[in-house]
């Protein structure tokens, strides 16, 4: 699994996002050579092998990223979708082949359910035994999100919502702050932002219009 470069997930270019080292500080064989002497002898061979594997993956990462972006740019809709807050070239490249066409979904609620943002109620022990027969009784129902969804699509919009919140992208950042100030839990406020992004993408795709913050 590769990690997209800064800006390709919809992050602001000036965000200064730093990559986390895996196994040793820095990246590449040069950084590994500096860190190896500090490790116990029994650990060096394993770390060296992992470092070589990581270096090869890092080398392929850029090629894979560019291939994904080049493929998505063959679809004119990608330029429109990239105007959505939090959606950069990588997320759009993942989004297009999953959805294929927005006309699969008649309403935004159908799209929410496909993304895993649909609200459902769940119950258990609806029936109790009274004497020799079973009787249905009212029980407290719990609300949650539907589980039968496309996990990649859910991750795309949840990641986009986190990007919007982290970098305070308007106007959705203002909506998030208003919800939390009114007592909504942060995780539910993030869900609301993700649902708004999904609804906006569906409308933009159908109408072939760029993102409109006022809509």
N, CA and C atoms as a LAMMPS dump frame, in Angstrom:
ITEM: TIMESTEP
0
ITEM: NUMBER OF ATOMS
645
ITEM: BOX BOUNDS ff ff ff
-5.0000000000000000e+02 5.0000000000000000e+02
-5.0000000000000000e+02 5.0000000000000000e+02
-5.0000000000000000e+02 5.0000000000000000e+02
ITEM: ATOMS id mol type element x y z
1 1 1 N 0.864 -1.201 0
2 1 2 C 0 0 0
3 1 3 C 0.89 1.239 0
4 2 1 N 0.671 2.129 -1.002
5 2 2 C 1.512 3.31 -1.096
6 2 3 C 0.864 4.471 -0.39
7 3 1 N 1.689 5.454 -0.035
8 3 2 C 1.187 6.651 0.621
9 3 3 C 1.276 7.821 -0.339
10 4 1 N 0.148 8.461 -0.689
11 4 2 C 0.156 9.567 -1.634
12 4 3 C 0.987 10.734 -1.123
13 5 1 N 1.506 11.49 -2.077
14 5 2 C 2.287 12.667 -1.705
15 5 3 C 1.37 13.781 -1.236
16 6 1 N 1.967 14.754 -0.582
17 6 2 C 1.242 15.912 -0.061
18 6 3 C 0.51 16.614 -1.198
19 7 1 N -0.752 16.931 -0.967
20 7 2 C -1.54 17.627 -1.959
21 7 3 C -2.38 16.712 -2.83
22 8 1 N -2.025 15.418 -2.895
23 8 2 C -2.749 14.524 -3.786
24 8 3 C -3.953 13.891 -3.123
25 9 1 N -4.143 14.1 -1.84
26 9 2 C -5.342 13.634 -1.165
27 9 3 C -6.294 14.78 -0.871
28 10 1 N -5.994 15.951 -1.406
29 10 2 C -6.821 17.1 -1.116
30 10 3 C -6.278 17.949 0.004
31 11 1 N -5.049 17.679 0.452
32 11 2 C -4.444 18.487 1.502
33 11 3 C -3.894 19.768 0.915
34 12 1 N -3.94 20.863 1.648
35 12 2 C -3.313 22.092 1.172
36 12 3 C -1.827 21.886 0.947
37 13 1 N -1.311 22.457 -0.134
38 13 2 C 0.09 22.246 -0.475
39 13 3 C 1.028 22.785 0.58
40 14 1 N 0.569 23.795 1.336
41 14 2 C 1.435 24.407 2.335
42 14 3 C 1.267 23.776 3.713
43 15 1 N 0.592 22.616 3.769
44 15 2 C 0.283 22.05 5.081
45 15 3 C 1.513 21.574 5.828
46 16 1 N 2.581 21.222 5.107
47 16 2 C 3.795 20.788 5.776
48 16 3 C 3.669 19.404 6.385
49 17 1 N 2.811 18.548 5.8
50 17 2 C 2.62 17.208 6.334
51 17 3 C 3.919 16.415 6.247
52 18 1 N 4.297 15.774 7.327
53 18 2 C 5.527 14.99 7.361
54 18 3 C 5.192 13.515 7.35
55 19 1 N 6.016 12.735 6.647
56 19 2 C 5.815 11.294 6.626
57 19 3 C 6.468 10.671 7.842
58 20 1 N 5.84 9.612 8.311
59 20 2 C 6.371 8.915 9.469
60 20 3 C 7.337 7.827 9.03
61 21 1 N 8.492 7.772 9.666
62 21 2 C 9.469 6.744 9.336
63 21 3 C 8.978 5.384 9.797
64 22 1 N 9.364 4.357 9.048
65 22 2 C 8.98 2.993 9.39
66 22 3 C 10.251 2.213 9.704
67 23 1 N 10.43 1.853 10.95
68 23 2 C 11.552 1.001 11.322
69 23 3 C 12.81 1.766 11.681
70 24 1 N 13.037 2.9 11.055
71 24 2 C 14.233 3.677 11.326
72 24 3 C 13.992 5.099 10.833
73 25 1 N 14.72 6.077 11.357
74 25 2 C 14.474 7.456 10.944
75 25 3 C 14.877 7.685 9.5
76 26 1 N 14.063 8.435 8.763
77 26 2 C 14.384 8.733 7.384
78 26 3 C 13.924 7.632 6.459
79 27 1 N 14.278 7.766 5.193
80 27 2 C 13.866 6.804 4.187
81 27 3 C 15.079 6.455 3.333
82 28 1 N 15.047 5.272 2.741
83 28 2 C 16.103 4.872 1.828
84 28 3 C 17.224 4.12 2.517
85 29 1 N 18.093 3.55 1.684
86 29 2 C 19.182 2.72 2.19
87 29 3 C 20.212 3.539 2.958
88 30 1 N 20.389 4.808 2.579
89 30 2 C 21.365 5.636 3.283
90 30 3 C 20.965 5.841 4.739
91 31 1 N 19.692 6.134 4.971
92 31 2 C 19.2 6.309 6.339
93 31 3 C 19.295 5.006 7.112
94 32 1 N 19.049 3.909 6.432
95 32 2 C 19.135 2.612 7.102
96 32 3 C 20.569 2.32 7.54
97 33 1 N 21.532 2.643 6.675
98 33 2 C 22.931 2.381 7.005
99 33 3 C 23.361 3.158 8.244
100 34 1 N 22.809 4.351 8.452
101 34 2 C 23.156 5.141 9.626
102 34 3 C 22.537 4.573 10.893
103 35 1 N 21.336 3.969 10.753
104 35 2 C 20.622 3.483 11.931
105 35 3 C 21.024 2.072 12.332
106 36 1 N 21.5 1.269 11.403
107 36 2 C 21.8 -0.136 11.702
108 36 3 C 22.789 -0.327 12.844
109 37 1 N 23.903 0.409 12.904
110 37 2 C 24.858 0.186 13.997
111 37 3 C 24.272 0.407 15.383
112 38 1 N 23.176 1.178 15.48
113 38 2 C 22.58 1.449 16.78
114 38 3 C 21.672 0.313 17.253
115 39 1 N 21.391 -0.642 16.39
116 39 2 C 20.489 -1.739 16.731
117 39 3 C 21.262 -2.941 17.25
118 40 1 N 20.616 -3.802 18.032
119 40 2 C 21.266 -5.054 18.464
120 40 3 C 21.608 -5.917 17.257
121 41 1 N 22.629 -6.718 17.386
122 41 2 C 23.101 -7.524 16.262
123 41 3 C 22.022 -8.452 15.732
124 42 1 N 21.221 -9.05 16.623
125 42 2 C 20.206 -10.005 16.188
126 42 3 C 19.073 -9.355 15.411
127 43 1 N 18.955 -8.017 15.492
128 43 2 C 17.858 -7.316 14.832
129 43 3 C 18.264 -6.739 13.483
130 44 1 N 19.567 -6.623 13.252
131 44 2 C 20.025 -5.881 12.07
132 44 3 C 19.621 -6.541 10.759
133 45 1 N 19.702 -7.863 10.673
134 45 2 C 19.393 -8.537 9.423
135 45 3 C 17.92 -8.339 9.029
136 46 1 N 17.06 -8.435 10.026
137 46 2 C 15.629 -8.243 9.749
138 46 3 C 15.345 -6.821 9.314
139 47 1 N 15.909 -5.843 10.031
140 47 2 C 15.681 -4.442 9.689
141 47 3 C 16.261 -4.122 8.321
142 48 1 N 17.403 -4.706 8.003
143 48 2 C 18.013 -4.464 6.698
144 48 3 C 17.132 -4.999 5.577
145 49 1 N 16.567 -6.189 5.769
146 49 2 C 15.681 -6.759 4.753
147 49 3 C 14.42 -5.919 4.588
148 50 1 N 13.86 -5.472 5.715
149 50 2 C 12.672 -4.63 5.641
150 50 3 C 12.979 -3.287 4.99
151 51 1 N 14.183 -2.777 5.256
152 51 2 C 14.574 -1.509 4.647
153 51 3 C 14.691 -1.607 3.141
154 52 1 N 15.236 -2.719 2.651
155 52 2 C 15.352 -2.926 1.209
156 52 3 C 13.964 -3.034 0.586
157 53 1 N 13.077 -3.755 1.272
158 53 2 C 11.712 -3.884 0.76
159 53 3 C 11.016 -2.53 0.712
160 54 1 N 11.177 -1.729 1.779
161 54 2 C 10.55 -0.415 1.823
162 54 3 C 11.091 0.486 0.73
163 55 1 N 12.415 0.423 0.487
164 55 2 C 13.017 1.266 -0.541
165 55 3 C 12.462 0.938 -1.923
166 56 1 N 12.245 -0.355 -2.189
167 56 2 C 11.695 -0.747 -3.492
168 56 3 C 10.25 -0.276 -3.639
169 57 1 N 9.486 -0.331 -2.537
170 57 2 C 8.106 0.137 -2.584
171 57 3 C 8.059 1.645 -2.794
172 58 1 N 8.945 2.369 -2.112
173 58 2 C 9.001 3.816 -2.274
174 58 3 C 9.326 4.181 -3.724
175 59 1 N 10.167 3.384 -4.36
176 59 2 C 10.549 3.662 -5.745
177 59 3 C 9.368 3.485 -6.691
178 60 1 N 8.542 2.47 -6.398
179 60 2 C 7.388 2.2 -7.252
180 60 3 C 6.222 3.133 -6.967
181 61 1 N 6.206 3.712 -5.783
182 61 2 C 5.059 4.502 -5.364
183 61 3 C 4.747 5.645 -6.306
184 62 1 N 5.786 6.406 -6.66
185 62 2 C 5.576 7.546 -7.545
186 62 3 C 5.005 7.133 -8.886
187 63 1 N 5.495 6.007 -9.436
188 63 2 C 4.991 5.535 -10.718
189 63 3 C 3.517 5.154 -10.615
190 64 1 N 3.155 4.501 -9.516
191 64 2 C 1.761 4.084 -9.33
192 64 3 C 0.854 5.3 -9.182
193 65 1 N 1.321 6.278 -8.409
194 65 2 C 0.524 7.49 -8.227
195 65 3 C 0.257 8.17 -9.561
196 66 1 N 1.315 8.34 -10.348
197 66 2 C 1.167 9.026 -11.626
198 66 3 C 0.272 8.249 -12.579
199 67 1 N 0.35 6.915 -12.54
200 67 2 C -0.504 6.093 -13.401
201 67 3 C -1.972 6.252 -13.018
202 68 1 N -2.247 6.265 -11.709
203 68 2 C -3.623 6.454 -11.249
204 68 3 C -4.161 7.821 -11.674
205 69 1 N -3.366 8.849 -11.472
206 69 2 C -3.806 10.203 -11.805
207 69 3 C -3.996 10.357 -13.303
208 70 1 N -3.058 9.797 -14.095
209 70 2 C -3.171 9.9 -15.551
210 70 3 C -4.426 9.205 -16.06
211 71 1 N -4.742 8.059 -15.475
212 71 2 C -5.943 7.344 -15.883
213 71 3 C -7.198 8.131 -15.533
214 72 1 N -7.236 8.721 -14.343
215 72 2 C -8.436 9.465 -13.94
216 72 3 C -8.612 10.727 -14.781
217 73 1 N -7.529 11.323 -15.228
218 73 2 C -7.622 12.555 -16.01
219 73 3 C -8.171 12.312 -17.407
220 74 1 N -8.268 11.072 -17.808
221 74 2 C -8.908 10.774 -19.084
222 74 3 C -10.42 10.983 -19.015
223 75 1 N -10.915 11.09 -17.784
224 75 2 C -12.34 11.328 -17.577
225 75 3 C -12.534 12.801 -17.233
226 76 1 N -13.232 13.564 -18.055
227 76 2 C -13.399 15.008 -17.798
228 76 3 C -13.993 15.319 -16.428
229 77 1 N -14.789 14.395 -15.876
230 77 2 C -15.43 14.664 -14.596
231 77 3 C -14.417 14.796 -13.471
232 78 1 N -13.215 14.271 -13.654
233 78 2 C -12.224 14.323 -12.578
234 78 3 C -11.849 15.757 -12.234
235 79 1 N -11.804 16.635 -13.232
236 79 2 C -11.474 18.04 -12.954
237 79 3 C -12.552 18.692 -12.095
238 80 1 N -13.783 18.327 -12.344
239 80 2 C -14.884 18.887 -11.567
240 80 3 C -14.862 18.355 -10.135
241 81 1 N -14.651 17.053 -9.986
242 81 2 C -14.681 16.453 -8.654
243 81 3 C -13.533 16.945 -7.781
244 82 1 N -12.409 17.312 -8.398
245 82 2 C -11.262 17.779 -7.609
246 82 3 C -11.498 19.15 -6.997
247 83 1 N -12.584 19.828 -7.384
248 83 2 C -12.89 21.114 -6.749
249 83 3 C -13.591 20.914 -5.402
250 84 1 N -13.948 19.677 -5.072
251 84 2 C -14.587 19.387 -3.791
252 84 3 C -13.569 19.482 -2.667
253 85 1 N -13.872 20.147 -1.564
254 85 2 C -12.926 20.222 -0.442
255 85 3 C -12.541 18.828 0.045
256 86 1 N -11.236 18.619 0.218
257 86 2 C -10.756 17.351 0.75
258 86 3 C -10.53 16.277 -0.279
259 87 1 N -10.957 16.496 -1.522
260 87 2 C -10.767 15.488 -2.569
261 87 3 C -9.639 15.933 -3.498
262 88 1 N -8.508 15.267 -3.389
263 88 2 C -7.387 15.528 -4.275
264 88 3 C -7.363 14.519 -5.409
265 89 1 N -6.321 14.548 -6.251
266 89 2 C -6.251 13.63 -7.404
267 89 3 C -6.313 12.154 -7.037
268 90 1 N -5.686 11.763 -5.921
269 90 2 C -5.677 10.346 -5.547
270 90 3 C -7.073 9.884 -5.148
271 91 1 N -7.739 10.624 -4.297
272 91 2 C -9.076 10.229 -3.874
273 91 3 C -10.05 10.231 -5.045
274 92 1 N -9.923 11.194 -5.944
275 92 2 C -10.785 11.221 -7.124
276 92 3 C -10.487 10.017 -8.02
277 93 1 N -9.218 9.667 -8.149
278 93 2 C -8.845 8.505 -8.968
279 93 3 C -9.405 7.212 -8.387
280 94 1 N -9.536 7.135 -7.079
281 94 2 C -10.143 5.968 -6.447
282 94 3 C -11.662 6.008 -6.569
283 95 1 N -12.233 7.195 -6.526
284 95 2 C -13.682 7.372 -6.512
285 95 3 C -14.33 7.009 -7.846
286 96 1 N -13.736 7.453 -8.945
287 96 2 C -14.365 7.31 -10.26
288 96 3 C -14.639 5.855 -10.644
289 97 1 N -13.673 4.937 -10.543
290 97 2 C -13.967 3.554 -10.951
291 97 3 C -14.921 2.817 -10.013
292 98 1 N -15.107 3.315 -8.795
293 98 2 C -16.049 2.672 -7.868
294 98 3 C -17.48 3.077 -8.199
295 99 1 N -17.69 4.375 -8.365
296 99 2 C -19.051 4.87 -8.627
297 99 3 C -19.46 4.623 -10.079
298 100 1 N -18.523 4.804 -11.002
299 100 2 C -18.708 4.617 -12.447
300 100 3 C -19.65 5.682 -13.009
301 101 1 N -20.893 5.689 -12.562
302 101 2 C -21.851 6.694 -13.011
303 101 3 C -22.733 7.094 -11.828
304 102 1 N -23.01 8.377 -11.669
305 102 2 C -23.845 8.808 -10.539
306 102 3 C -25.311 8.441 -10.713
307 103 1 N -25.704 8.089 -11.936
308 103 2 C -27.11 7.797 -12.196
309 103 3 C -27.524 6.43 -11.659
310 104 1 N -26.574 5.713 -11.069
311 104 2 C -26.935 4.498 -10.343
312 104 3 C -27.747 4.824 -9.094
313 105 1 N -27.627 6.067 -8.628
314 105 2 C -28.246 6.469 -7.369
315 105 3 C -29.259 7.572 -7.652
316 106 1 N -30.52 7.278 -7.393
317 106 2 C -31.578 8.246 -7.671
318 106 3 C -31.56 9.388 -6.669
319 107 1 N -31.247 9.092 -5.418
320 107 2 C -31.234 10.114 -4.376
321 107 3 C -29.918 10.063 -3.614
322 108 1 N -29.677 11.116 -2.847
323 108 2 C -28.461 11.151 -2.047
324 108 3 C -28.49 10.103 -0.935
325 109 1 N -29.676 9.745 -0.454
326 109 2 C -29.778 8.741 0.593
327 109 3 C -29.331 7.369 0.098
328 110 1 N -29.624 7.06 -1.156
329 110 2 C -29.138 5.819 -1.726
330 110 3 C -27.612 5.829 -1.812
331 111 1 N -27.056 6.978 -2.181
332 111 2 C -25.6 7.096 -2.255
333 111 3 C -24.983 7.018 -0.869
334 112 1 N -25.63 7.634 0.12
335 112 2 C -25.142 7.546 1.5
336 112 3 C -25.079 6.095 1.95
337 113 1 N -26.114 5.333 1.639
338 113 2 C -26.137 3.923 2.045
339 113 3 C -24.999 3.16 1.373
340 114 1 N -24.716 3.466 0.112
341 114 2 C -23.614 2.798 -0.597
342 114 3 C -22.269 3.173 0.021
343 115 1 N -22.178 4.403 0.536
344 115 2 C -20.94 4.865 1.172
345 115 3 C -20.832 4.416 2.633
346 116 1 N -21.885 3.814 3.172
347 116 2 C -21.856 3.402 4.575
348 116 3 C -22.287 4.495 5.529
349 117 1 N -23.004 5.508 5.022
350 117 2 C -23.46 6.615 5.857
351 117 3 C -24.97 6.581 6.085
352 118 1 N -25.614 5.479 5.729
353 118 2 C -27.044 5.374 5.937
354 118 3 C -27.363 5.009 7.381
355 119 1 N -28.392 5.62 7.935
356 119 2 C -28.792 5.355 9.319
357 119 3 C -29.77 4.189 9.353
358 120 1 N -29.509 3.233 10.217
359 120 2 C -30.382 2.073 10.371
360 120 3 C -30.63 1.853 11.864
361 121 1 N -31.716 1.167 12.176
362 121 2 C -32.024 0.819 13.564
363 121 3 C -31.886 -0.682 13.726
364 122 1 N -31.384 -1.084 14.878
365 122 2 C -31.175 -2.5 15.15
366 122 3 C -31.825 -2.854 16.48
367 123 1 N -32.432 -4.019 16.525
368 123 2 C -33.051 -4.495 17.755
369 123 3 C -32.682 -5.952 17.98
370 124 1 N -32.837 -6.383 19.206
371 124 2 C -32.66 -7.792 19.55
372 124 3 C -33.669 -8.142 20.641
373 125 1 N -33.985 -9.409 20.752
374 125 2 C -34.965 -9.866 21.754
375 125 3 C -36.308 -9.179 21.569
376 126 1 N -36.776 -9.128 20.302
377 126 2 C -38.076 -8.512 20.048
378 126 3 C -39.228 -9.371 20.573
379 127 1 N -38.957 -10.654 20.776
380 127 2 C -40.007 -11.568 21.18
381 127 3 C -39.677 -12.165 22.553
382 128 1 N -40.691 -12.266 23.394
383 128 2 C -40.53 -12.887 24.703
384 128 3 C -41.585 -13.987 24.845
385 129 1 N -41.262 -14.968 25.619
386 129 2 C -42.179 -16.097 25.797
387 129 3 C -43.102 -15.823 26.975
388 130 1 N -44.405 -15.842 26.704
389 130 2 C -45.428 -15.651 27.726
390 130 3 C -46.258 -16.936 27.771
391 131 1 N -46.063 -17.699 28.813
392 131 2 C -46.74 -18.984 28.878
393 131 3 C -46.212 -19.925 27.817
394 132 1 N -47.088 -20.346 26.926
395 132 2 C -46.682 -21.272 25.865
396 132 3 C -46.539 -20.586 24.511
397 133 1 N -46.659 -19.297 24.478
398 133 2 C -46.558 -18.621 23.185
399 133 3 C -45.593 -17.443 23.261
400 134 1 N -45.139 -17.054 22.063
401 134 2 C -44.197 -15.945 21.96
402 134 3 C -44.952 -14.674 21.618
403 135 1 N -44.606 -13.604 22.325
404 135 2 C -45.275 -12.322 22.128
405 135 3 C -44.235 -11.262 21.784
406 136 1 N -44.549 -10.465 20.782
407 136 2 C -43.64 -9.378 20.405
408 136 3 C -43.856 -8.188 21.33
409 137 1 N -42.768 -7.673 21.881
410 137 2 C -42.852 -6.559 22.816
411 137 3 C -42.001 -5.403 22.31
412 138 1 N -42.399 -4.18 22.625
413 138 2 C -41.579 -3.022 22.211
414 138 3 C -40.249 -2.998 22.978
415 139 1 N -39.167 -2.822 22.249
416 139 2 C -37.841 -2.75 22.862
417 139 3 C -37.147 -1.491 22.362
418 140 1 N -36.145 -1.07 23.101
419 140 2 C -35.384 0.112 22.708
420 140 3 C -34.524 -0.206 21.495
421 141 1 N -34.644 0.598 20.472
422 141 2 C -33.905 0.393 19.236
423 141 3 C -32.648 1.256 19.229
424 142 1 N -31.563 0.688 18.758
425 142 2 C -30.308 1.42 18.656
426 142 3 C -30.092 1.848 17.207
427 143 1 N -29.575 3.041 17.046
428 143 2 C -29.318 3.582 15.709
429 143 3 C -27.836 3.498 15.402
430 144 1 N -27.535 3.221 14.142
431 144 2 C -26.145 3.149 13.718
432 144 3 C -26.066 3.261 12.21
433 145 1 N -24.872 3.074 11.667
434 145 2 C -24.658 3.154 10.227
435 145 3 C -24.775 1.774 9.603
436 146 1 N -25.228 1.749 8.352
437 146 2 C -25.358 0.468 7.667
438 146 3 C -23.979 -0.145 7.413
439 147 1 N -23.909 -1.457 7.538
440 147 2 C -22.64 -2.173 7.399
441 147 3 C -22.398 -2.674 5.975
442 148 1 N -23.462 -2.88 5.209
443 148 2 C -23.315 -3.382 3.841
444 148 3 C -23.033 -2.2 2.913
445 149 1 N -21.775 -1.877 2.746
446 149 2 C -21.381 -0.702 1.982
447 149 3 C -20.047 -0.961 1.297
448 150 1 N -19.627 0.015 0.519
449 150 2 C -18.312 -0.044 -0.115
450 150 3 C -17.305 0.592 0.839
451 151 1 N -16.403 -0.211 1.384
452 151 2 C -15.469 0.275 2.41
453 151 3 C -14.503 1.326 1.868
454 152 1 N -14.056 1.147 0.631
455 152 2 C -13.12 2.126 0.061
456 152 3 C -13.791 3.483 -0.089
457 153 1 N -15.028 3.479 -0.546
458 153 2 C -15.754 4.737 -0.718
459 153 3 C -15.985 5.414 0.631
460 154 1 N -16.292 4.627 1.642
461 154 2 C -16.473 5.185 2.981
462 154 3 C -15.175 5.815 3.474
463 155 1 N -14.056 5.135 3.236
464 155 2 C -12.766 5.671 3.664
465 155 3 C -12.423 6.962 2.92
466 156 1 N -12.808 7.057 1.643
467 156 2 C -12.522 8.257 0.858
468 156 3 C -13.218 9.473 1.467
469 157 1 N -14.511 9.351 1.738
470 157 2 C -15.258 10.507 2.237
471 157 3 C -14.956 10.804 3.701
472 158 1 N -14.669 9.774 4.49
473 158 2 C -14.262 10.042 5.868
474 158 3 C -12.91 10.743 5.885
475 159 1 N -11.998 10.322 5.015
476 159 2 C -10.704 10.985 4.927
477 159 3 C -10.845 12.418 4.45
478 160 1 N -11.738 12.643 3.486
479 160 2 C -11.959 14.005 3
480 160 3 C -12.535 14.885 4.106
481 161 1 N -13.442 14.326 4.906
482 161 2 C -14.009 15.091 6.02
483 161 3 C -12.928 15.444 7.038
484 162 1 N -12.038 14.504 7.328
485 162 2 C -10.952 14.78 8.268
486 162 3 C -10.03 15.871 7.726
487 163 1 N -9.784 15.857 6.409
488 163 2 C -8.952 16.897 5.795
489 163 3 C -9.619 18.263 5.925
490 164 1 N -10.915 18.312 5.668
491 164 2 C -11.655 19.578 5.787
492 164 3 C -11.555 20.129 7.205
493 165 1 N -11.711 19.242 8.187
494 165 2 C -11.691 19.692 9.586
495 165 3 C -10.279 20.083 10.013
496 166 1 N -9.308 19.287 9.618
497 166 2 C -7.937 19.549 10.042
498 166 3 C -7.419 20.872 9.509
499 167 1 N -7.76 21.185 8.25
500 167 2 C -7.23 22.399 7.628
501 167 3 C -8.271 23.512 7.546
502 168 1 N -9.397 23.322 8.275
503 168 2 C -10.402 24.373 8.447
504 168 3 C -10.857 24.948 7.109
505 169 1 N -11.277 24.047 6.217
506 169 2 C -11.742 24.451 4.895
507 169 3 C -13.185 24.921 4.983
508 170 1 N -13.413 26.148 4.562
509 170 2 C -14.752 26.726 4.592
510 170 3 C -15.552 26.287 3.357
511 171 1 N -16.899 26.229 3.459
512 171 2 C -17.711 26.584 4.626
513 171 3 C -17.985 25.396 5.557
514 172 1 N -17.489 24.225 5.197
515 172 2 C -17.798 23.032 5.983
516 172 3 C -17.18 23.093 7.38
517 173 1 N -16.052 23.789 7.507
518 173 2 C -15.438 23.933 8.831
519 173 3 C -16.364 24.691 9.772
520 174 1 N -17.015 25.731 9.26
521 174 2 C -17.954 26.491 10.073
522 174 3 C -19.132 25.619 10.508
523 175 1 N -19.598 24.764 9.591
524 175 2 C -20.693 23.853 9.938
525 175 3 C -20.267 22.887 11.041
526 176 1 N -19.042 22.395 10.952
527 176 2 C -18.538 21.467 11.963
528 176 3 C -18.454 22.145 13.33
529 177 1 N -17.928 23.361 13.356
530 177 2 C -17.808 24.098 14.622
531 177 3 C -19.187 24.367 15.205
532 178 1 N -20.135 24.761 14.37
533 178 2 C -21.492 25.042 14.85
534 178 3 C -22.127 23.792 15.462
535 179 1 N -21.936 22.648 14.817
536 179 2 C -22.514 21.407 15.337
537 179 3 C -21.923 21.044 16.701
538 180 1 N -20.6 21.146 16.82
539 180 2 C -19.96 20.779 18.083
540 180 3 C -20.334 21.749 19.206
541 181 1 N -20.482 23.027 18.87
542 181 2 C -20.886 24.001 19.891
543 181 3 C -22.316 23.765 20.361
544 182 1 N -23.133 23.191 19.483
545 182 2 C -24.524 22.916 19.849
546 182 3 C -24.683 21.578 20.56
547 183 1 N -23.566 20.927 20.872
548 183 2 C -23.636 19.709 21.65
549 183 3 C -23.484 18.416 20.876
550 184 1 N -23.307 18.486 19.566
551 184 2 C -23.107 17.27 18.772
552 184 3 C -21.717 16.707 19.041
553 185 1 N -21.639 15.421 19.233
554 185 2 C -20.329 14.8 19.464
555 185 3 C -19.451 14.935 18.224
556 186 1 N -18.142 15.108 18.408
557 186 2 C -17.256 15.322 17.257
558 186 3 C -17.354 14.239 16.187
559 187 1 N -17.484 12.96 16.597
560 187 2 C -17.561 11.902 15.593
561 187 3 C -18.828 12.006 14.759
562 188 1 N -19.938 12.442 15.373
563 188 2 C -21.177 12.623 14.619
564 188 3 C -21.106 13.874 13.747
565 189 1 N -20.405 14.885 14.221
566 189 2 C -20.218 16.089 13.4
567 189 3 C -19.366 15.763 12.178
568 190 1 N -18.338 14.922 12.362
569 190 2 C -17.52 14.501 11.209
570 190 3 C -18.352 13.7 10.218
571 191 1 N -19.243 12.867 10.742
572 191 2 C -20.137 12.108 9.864
573 191 3 C -21.01 13.042 9.038
574 192 1 N -21.503 14.103 9.662
575 192 2 C -22.321 15.068 8.939
576 192 3 C -21.54 15.721 7.809
577 193 1 N -20.288 16.077 8.079
578 193 2 C -19.442 16.665 7.039
579 193 3 C -19.217 15.663 5.907
580 194 1 N -18.947 14.408 6.237
581 194 2 C -18.734 13.38 5.217
582 194 3 C -19.984 13.185 4.367
583 195 1 N -21.152 13.186 5.01
584 195 2 C -22.404 13.041 4.264
585 195 3 C -22.625 14.234 3.329
586 196 1 N -22.276 15.447 3.784
587 196 2 C -22.422 16.622 2.927
588 196 3 C -21.491 16.539 1.717
589 197 1 N -20.273 16.049 1.946
590 197 2 C -19.336 15.899 0.833
591 197 3 C -19.841 14.872 -0.171
592 198 1 N -20.361 13.75 0.32
593 198 2 C -20.88 12.718 -0.571
594 198 3 C -22.065 13.246 -1.383
595 199 1 N -22.97 13.975 -0.722
596 199 2 C -24.12 14.542 -1.43
597 199 3 C -23.674 15.557 -2.476
598 200 1 N -22.66 16.37 -2.126
599 200 2 C -22.159 17.376 -3.072
600 200 3 C -21.536 16.704 -4.295
601 201 1 N -20.761 15.645 -4.071
602 201 2 C -20.126 14.933 -5.185
603 201 3 C -21.177 14.352 -6.122
604 202 1 N -22.216 13.757 -5.557
605 202 2 C -23.274 13.173 -6.391
606 202 3 C -23.954 14.242 -7.248
607 203 1 N -24.271 15.387 -6.65
608 203 2 C -24.918 16.466 -7.394
609 203 3 C -23.994 17.039 -8.456
610 204 1 N -22.727 17.274 -8.095
611 204 2 C -21.759 17.816 -9.045
612 204 3 C -21.579 16.889 -10.239
613 205 1 N -21.529 15.594 -9.955
614 205 2 C -21.308 14.607 -11.012
615 205 3 C -22.503 14.559 -11.961
616 206 1 N -23.712 14.601 -11.394
617 206 2 C -24.903 14.54 -12.237
618 206 3 C -25.057 15.798 -13.089
619 207 1 N -24.81 16.965 -12.485
620 207 2 C -24.995 18.23 -13.194
621 207 3 C -23.752 18.681 -13.926
622 208 1 N -22.601 17.987 -13.644
623 208 2 C -21.312 18.363 -14.248
624 208 3 C -20.978 19.822 -13.946
625 209 1 N -21.151 20.181 -12.682
626 209 2 C -20.853 21.534 -12.219
627 209 3 C -19.798 21.472 -11.129
628 210 1 N -18.98 22.505 -11.066
629 210 2 C -17.942 22.587 -10.04
630 210 3 C -18.571 22.81 -8.675
631 211 1 N -17.761 22.578 -7.643
632 211 2 C -18.254 22.71 -6.271
633 211 3 C -18.684 24.138 -5.992
634 212 1 N -19.89 24.265 -5.435
635 212 2 C -20.436 25.569 -5.077
636 212 3 C -20.634 25.612 -3.565
637 213 1 N -19.824 26.391 -2.846
638 213 2 C -19.946 26.418 -1.381
639 213 3 C -21.318 26.883 -0.897
640 214 1 N -22.055 27.63 -1.704
641 214 2 C -23.321 28.166 -1.266
642 214 3 C -24.482 27.199 -1.48
643 215 1 N -24.24 26.125 -2.206
644 215 2 C -25.338 25.195 -2.506
645 215 3 C -25.583 24.238 -1.351
